[in-house]
Amino acid sequence: MIDYSYPCMMAERALKDLHNAAIEGRMDDALEHALVAMAEARLTYQALRHMQGGISHFSGAAPPTLTERIPSR
């Protein structure tokens, strides 16, 4: 089964990191976190569509998350 909650939480985390980077003046980092948030939100959307029975681009495997490949700063 595809789980929407993990990419949703990763999108929330990316938005929090975006906010923190922006208020600290680290705009390059903030922009990177914005891209991650959008990608994770898309994965969340696709998981929800899959759960609804709509079109999905996922196989039976759990959806990947981009935040696993971004180093912590």
MIDREN-120073 format. One record per atom (N, C-alpha, C): atom name; residue number from 1; x, y, z. Coordinates in nm, 2 decimals. Each point is the difference from the previous one (the first is absolute). Layout:
<tornus>
<a CA | k NUM | X X | Y Y | Z Z> .
...
</tornus>
This chain:
<tornus>
<a N | k 1 | X 0.08 | Y -0.12 | Z 0.00> .
<a CA | k 1 | X -0.08 | Y 0.12 | Z 0.00> .
<a C | k 1 | X 0.09 | Y 0.13 | Z 0.00> .
<a N | k 2 | X -0.04 | Y 0.09 | Z -0.07> .
<a CA | k 2 | X 0.07 | Y 0.13 | Z -0.01> .
<a C | k 2 | X -0.05 | Y 0.08 | Z 0.12> .
<a N | k 3 | X 0.10 | Y 0.06 | Z 0.07> .
<a CA | k 3 | X -0.03 | Y 0.08 | Z 0.12> .
<a C | k 3 | X 0.02 | Y 0.15 | Z -0.04> .
<a N | k 4 | X -0.10 | Y 0.08 | Z 0.02> .
<a CA | k 4 | X 0.02 | Y 0.15 | Z -0.03> .
<a C | k 4 | X 0.06 | Y 0.07 | Z 0.12> .
<a N | k 5 | X 0.00 | Y -0.05 | Z 0.12> .
<a CA | k 5 | X 0.04 | Y 0.08 | Z 0.11> .
<a C | k 5 | X 0.15 | Y 0.03 | Z 0.00> .
<a N | k 6 | X 0.09 | Y -0.09 | Z -0.04> .
<a CA | k 6 | X 0.14 | Y 0.02 | Z 0.00> .
<a C | k 6 | X 0.04 | Y 0.12 | Z -0.09> .
<a N | k 7 | X -0.04 | Y 0.00 | Z -0.13> .
<a CA | k 7 | X 0.04 | Y 0.11 | Z -0.08> .
<a C | k 7 | X -0.07 | Y 0.13 | Z 0.05> .
<a N | k 8 | X -0.11 | Y -0.01 | Z 0.06> .
<a CA | k 8 | X -0.07 | Y 0.12 | Z 0.05> .
<a C | k 8 | X 0.08 | Y 0.06 | Z 0.12> .
<a N | k 9 | X 0.05 | Y -0.09 | Z 0.09> .
<a CA | k 9 | X 0.08 | Y 0.05 | Z 0.11> .
<a C | k 9 | X 0.14 | Y 0.06 | Z -0.05> .
<a N | k 10 | X 0.05 | Y -0.06 | Z -0.11> .
<a CA | k 10 | X 0.13 | Y 0.05 | Z -0.06> .
<a C | k 10 | X -0.03 | Y 0.14 | Z -0.06> .
<a N | k 11 | X -0.11 | Y 0.02 | Z -0.06> .
<a CA | k 11 | X -0.04 | Y 0.13 | Z -0.06> .
<a C | k 11 | X -0.01 | Y 0.10 | Z 0.11> .
<a N | k 12 | X -0.06 | Y -0.04 | Z 0.11> .
<a CA | k 12 | X -0.01 | Y 0.10 | Z 0.12> .
<a C | k 12 | X 0.14 | Y 0.03 | Z 0.05> .
<a N | k 13 | X 0.08 | Y -0.10 | Z 0.01> .
<a CA | k 13 | X 0.14 | Y 0.02 | Z 0.05> .
<a C | k 13 | X 0.08 | Y 0.10 | Z -0.09> .
<a N | k 14 | X -0.02 | Y -0.03 | Z -0.13> .
<a CA | k 14 | X 0.07 | Y 0.09 | Z -0.10> .
<a C | k 14 | X -0.05 | Y 0.14 | Z 0.01> .
<a N | k 15 | X -0.13 | Y 0.02 | Z 0.02> .
<a CA | k 15 | X -0.05 | Y 0.14 | Z 0.02> .
<a C | k 15 | X 0.05 | Y 0.06 | Z 0.13> .
<a N | k 16 | X 0.02 | Y -0.07 | Z 0.10> .
<a CA | k 16 | X 0.05 | Y 0.05 | Z 0.13> .
<a C | k 16 | X 0.15 | Y 0.04 | Z -0.03> .
<a N | k 17 | X 0.07 | Y -0.09 | Z -0.06> .
<a CA | k 17 | X 0.14 | Y 0.03 | Z -0.04> .
<a C | k 17 | X 0.02 | Y 0.12 | Z -0.09> .
<a N | k 18 | X -0.10 | Y 0.01 | Z -0.09> .
<a CA | k 18 | X 0.00 | Y 0.12 | Z -0.09> .
<a C | k 18 | X -0.02 | Y 0.13 | Z 0.08> .
<a N | k 19 | X -0.09 | Y 0.00 | Z 0.09> .
<a CA | k 19 | X -0.03 | Y 0.11 | Z 0.08> .
<a C | k 19 | X 0.12 | Y 0.04 | Z 0.09> .
<a N | k 20 | X 0.06 | Y -0.10 | Z 0.06> .
<a CA | k 20 | X 0.12 | Y 0.03 | Z 0.08> .
<a C | k 20 | X 0.12 | Y 0.05 | Z -0.08> .
<a N | k 21 | X 0.02 | Y -0.05 | Z -0.11> .
<a CA | k 21 | X 0.11 | Y 0.04 | Z -0.09> .
<a C | k 21 | X -0.03 | Y 0.15 | Z -0.05> .
<a N | k 22 | X -0.13 | Y 0.02 | Z -0.03> .
<a CA | k 22 | X -0.03 | Y 0.14 | Z -0.05> .
<a C | k 22 | X 0.02 | Y 0.10 | Z 0.11> .
<a N | k 23 | X -0.05 | Y -0.02 | Z 0.12> .
<a CA | k 23 | X 0.02 | Y 0.10 | Z 0.10> .
<a C | k 23 | X 0.14 | Y 0.02 | Z 0.05> .
<a N | k 24 | X 0.09 | Y -0.11 | Z -0.03> .
<a CA | k 24 | X 0.14 | Y 0.02 | Z 0.02> .
<a C | k 24 | X 0.08 | Y 0.06 | Z -0.11> .
<a N | k 25 | X -0.07 | Y 0.03 | Z -0.11> .
<a CA | k 25 | X 0.06 | Y 0.06 | Z -0.12> .
<a C | k 25 | X 0.07 | Y -0.10 | Z -0.09> .
<a N | k 26 | X -0.02 | Y -0.13 | Z 0.02> .
<a CA | k 26 | X 0.06 | Y -0.10 | Z -0.09> .
<a C | k 26 | X -0.09 | Y -0.03 | Z -0.11> .
<a N | k 27 | X -0.01 | Y 0.09 | Z -0.10> .
<a CA | k 27 | X -0.10 | Y -0.01 | Z -0.11> .
<a C | k 27 | X 0.03 | Y -0.12 | Z -0.09> .
<a N | k 28 | X 0.12 | Y -0.04 | Z -0.03> .
<a CA | k 28 | X 0.03 | Y -0.11 | Z -0.08> .
<a C | k 28 | X -0.06 | Y -0.13 | Z 0.07> .
<a N | k 29 | X 0.02 | Y -0.01 | Z 0.13> .
<a CA | k 29 | X -0.05 | Y -0.12 | Z 0.07> .
<a C | k 29 | X -0.16 | Y 0.01 | Z 0.00> .
<a N | k 30 | X -0.05 | Y 0.12 | Z 0.02> .
<a CA | k 30 | X -0.15 | Y 0.01 | Z 0.00> .
<a C | k 30 | X -0.06 | Y -0.04 | Z -0.13> .
<a N | k 31 | X 0.07 | Y 0.04 | Z -0.11> .
<a CA | k 31 | X -0.05 | Y -0.04 | Z -0.14> .
<a C | k 31 | X 0.01 | Y -0.16 | Z -0.01> .
<a N | k 32 | X 0.10 | Y -0.06 | Z 0.04> .
<a CA | k 32 | X 0.02 | Y -0.14 | Z 0.00> .
<a C | k 32 | X -0.11 | Y -0.07 | Z 0.08> .
<a N | k 33 | X -0.03 | Y 0.05 | Z 0.11> .
<a CA | k 33 | X -0.11 | Y -0.06 | Z 0.09> .
<a C | k 33 | X -0.14 | Y 0.02 | Z -0.07> .
<a N | k 34 | X -0.01 | Y 0.11 | Z -0.07> .
<a CA | k 34 | X -0.13 | Y 0.02 | Z -0.07> .
<a C | k 34 | X -0.02 | Y -0.10 | Z -0.11> .
<a N | k 35 | X 0.11 | Y -0.04 | Z -0.07> .
<a CA | k 35 | X -0.01 | Y -0.10 | Z -0.10> .
<a C | k 35 | X -0.03 | Y -0.14 | Z 0.06> .
<a N | k 36 | X 0.06 | Y -0.03 | Z 0.11> .
<a CA | k 36 | X -0.03 | Y -0.12 | Z 0.07> .
<a C | k 36 | X -0.15 | Y -0.01 | Z 0.04> .
<a N | k 37 | X -0.04 | Y 0.11 | Z 0.06> .
<a CA | k 37 | X -0.14 | Y 0.01 | Z 0.05> .
<a C | k 37 | X -0.10 | Y -0.03 | Z -0.12> .
<a N | k 38 | X 0.03 | Y 0.06 | Z -0.12> .
<a CA | k 38 | X -0.09 | Y -0.02 | Z -0.11> .
<a C | k 38 | X 0.00 | Y -0.14 | Z -0.05> .
<a N | k 39 | X 0.12 | Y -0.06 | Z 0.00> .
<a CA | k 39 | X 0.01 | Y -0.14 | Z -0.04> .
<a C | k 39 | X -0.07 | Y -0.10 | Z 0.09> .
<a N | k 40 | X 0.02 | Y 0.03 | Z 0.13> .
<a CA | k 40 | X -0.07 | Y -0.09 | Z 0.10> .
<a C | k 40 | X -0.15 | Y 0.02 | Z 0.00> .
<a N | k 41 | X -0.05 | Y 0.12 | Z -0.03> .
<a CA | k 41 | X -0.14 | Y 0.03 | Z -0.01> .
<a C | k 41 | X -0.05 | Y -0.08 | Z -0.12> .
<a N | k 42 | X 0.07 | Y 0.00 | Z -0.11> .
<a CA | k 42 | X -0.04 | Y -0.08 | Z -0.11> .
<a C | k 42 | X -0.01 | Y -0.15 | Z 0.03> .
<a N | k 43 | X 0.10 | Y -0.05 | Z 0.07> .
<a CA | k 43 | X -0.01 | Y -0.14 | Z 0.04> .
<a C | k 43 | X -0.12 | Y -0.03 | Z 0.09> .
<a N | k 44 | X -0.03 | Y 0.10 | Z 0.09> .
<a CA | k 44 | X -0.12 | Y -0.01 | Z 0.08> .
<a C | k 44 | X -0.12 | Y -0.01 | Z -0.08> .
<a N | k 45 | X -0.01 | Y 0.09 | Z -0.10> .
<a CA | k 45 | X -0.12 | Y 0.00 | Z -0.09> .
<a C | k 45 | X -0.02 | Y -0.13 | Z -0.07> .
<a N | k 46 | X 0.11 | Y -0.05 | Z -0.05> .
<a CA | k 46 | X 0.00 | Y -0.13 | Z -0.08> .
<a C | k 46 | X -0.04 | Y -0.11 | Z 0.09> .
<a N | k 47 | X 0.05 | Y 0.00 | Z 0.13> .
<a CA | k 47 | X -0.04 | Y -0.11 | Z 0.09> .
<a C | k 47 | X -0.15 | Y 0.01 | Z 0.03> .
<a N | k 48 | X -0.05 | Y 0.12 | Z 0.02> .
<a CA | k 48 | X -0.15 | Y 0.01 | Z 0.03> .
<a C | k 48 | X -0.08 | Y -0.04 | Z -0.12> .
<a N | k 49 | X 0.05 | Y 0.03 | Z -0.12> .
<a CA | k 49 | X -0.07 | Y -0.04 | Z -0.13> .
<a C | k 49 | X 0.00 | Y -0.15 | Z 0.00> .
<a N | k 50 | X 0.11 | Y -0.06 | Z 0.03> .
<a CA | k 50 | X 0.01 | Y -0.15 | Z 0.00> .
<a C | k 50 | X -0.10 | Y -0.06 | Z 0.10> .
<a N | k 51 | X -0.01 | Y 0.06 | Z 0.12> .
<a CA | k 51 | X -0.09 | Y -0.05 | Z 0.10> .
<a C | k 51 | X -0.14 | Y 0.01 | Z -0.05> .
<a N | k 52 | X -0.03 | Y 0.11 | Z -0.07> .
<a CA | k 52 | X -0.14 | Y 0.03 | Z -0.05> .
<a C | k 52 | X -0.03 | Y -0.10 | Z -0.12> .
<a N | k 53 | X 0.10 | Y -0.06 | Z -0.06> .
<a CA | k 53 | X -0.02 | Y -0.09 | Z -0.11> .
<a C | k 53 | X 0.02 | Y 0.07 | Z -0.13> .
<a N | k 54 | X 0.05 | Y 0.12 | Z 0.00> .
<a CA | k 54 | X 0.03 | Y 0.08 | Z -0.12> .
<a C | k 54 | X 0.13 | Y -0.04 | Z -0.06> .
<a N | k 55 | X 0.04 | Y 0.07 | Z -0.10> .
<a CA | k 55 | X 0.13 | Y -0.02 | Z -0.07> .
<a C | k 55 | X 0.12 | Y 0.02 | Z 0.09> .
<a N | k 56 | X 0.09 | Y -0.09 | Z 0.00> .
<a CA | k 56 | X 0.12 | Y 0.02 | Z 0.08> .
<a C | k 56 | X 0.12 | Y -0.04 | Z -0.09> .
<a N | k 57 | X 0.12 | Y 0.06 | Z 0.03> .
<a CA | k 57 | X 0.12 | Y -0.04 | Z -0.07> .
<a C | k 57 | X 0.09 | Y -0.09 | Z 0.09> .
<a N | k 58 | X -0.06 | Y -0.05 | Z 0.11> .
<a CA | k 58 | X 0.08 | Y -0.08 | Z 0.09> .
<a C | k 58 | X -0.03 | Y -0.15 | Z -0.03> .
<a N | k 59 | X 0.10 | Y -0.08 | Z 0.03> .
<a CA | k 59 | X -0.01 | Y -0.14 | Z -0.01> .
<a C | k 59 | X -0.05 | Y -0.05 | Z 0.14> .
<a N | k 60 | X 0.01 | Y -0.12 | Z 0.03> .
<a CA | k 60 | X -0.04 | Y -0.05 | Z 0.13> .
<a C | k 60 | X 0.10 | Y 0.05 | Z 0.12> .
<a N | k 61 | X 0.11 | Y 0.05 | Z -0.04> .
<a CA | k 61 | X 0.10 | Y 0.04 | Z 0.10> .
<a C | k 61 | X -0.04 | Y 0.14 | Z 0.06> .
<a N | k 62 | X 0.05 | Y 0.02 | Z 0.12> .
<a CA | k 62 | X -0.02 | Y 0.13 | Z 0.07> .
<a C | k 62 | X 0.06 | Y 0.11 | Z -0.09> .
<a N | k 63 | X -0.07 | Y 0.12 | Z 0.00> .
<a CA | k 63 | X 0.05 | Y 0.11 | Z -0.08> .
<a C | k 63 | X 0.14 | Y 0.05 | Z 0.06> .
<a N | k 64 | X 0.09 | Y 0.04 | Z -0.09> .
<a CA | k 64 | X 0.13 | Y 0.05 | Z 0.04> .
<a C | k 64 | X -0.02 | Y 0.14 | Z 0.06> .
<a N | k 65 | X 0.09 | Y 0.05 | Z 0.08> .
<a CA | k 65 | X 0.00 | Y 0.13 | Z 0.05> .
<a C | k 65 | X 0.13 | Y 0.07 | Z -0.03> .
<a N | k 66 | X 0.00 | Y 0.12 | Z -0.05> .
<a CA | k 66 | X 0.12 | Y 0.07 | Z -0.03> .
<a C | k 66 | X 0.08 | Y 0.05 | Z 0.12> .
<a N | k 67 | X -0.06 | Y 0.02 | Z 0.11> .
<a CA | k 67 | X 0.07 | Y 0.05 | Z 0.12> .
<a C | k 67 | X 0.10 | Y -0.10 | Z 0.05> .
<a N | k 68 | X -0.01 | Y -0.13 | Z -0.04> .
<a CA | k 68 | X 0.10 | Y -0.10 | Z 0.04> .
<a C | k 68 | X 0.13 | Y 0.02 | Z -0.07> .
<a N | k 69 | X 0.00 | Y 0.07 | Z -0.11> .
<a CA | k 69 | X 0.12 | Y 0.03 | Z -0.08> .
<a C | k 69 | X 0.07 | Y 0.13 | Z 0.02> .
<a N | k 70 | X -0.07 | Y 0.09 | Z 0.08> .
<a CA | k 70 | X 0.06 | Y 0.13 | Z 0.03> .
<a C | k 70 | X 0.07 | Y 0.00 | Z 0.13> .
<a N | k 71 | X 0.13 | Y 0.04 | Z 0.00> .
<a CA | k 71 | X 0.08 | Y 0.00 | Z 0.12> .
<a C | k 71 | X -0.05 | Y 0.10 | Z 0.10> .
<a N | k 72 | X 0.01 | Y -0.04 | Z 0.13> .
<a CA | k 72 | X -0.04 | Y 0.10 | Z 0.10> .
<a C | k 72 | X 0.10 | Y 0.11 | Z 0.01> .
<a N | k 73 | X -0.04 | Y 0.12 | Z 0.03> .
<a CA | k 73 | X 0.09 | Y 0.11 | Z 0.01> .
<a C | k 73 | X 0.01 | Y 0.05 | Z 0.15> .
</tornus>
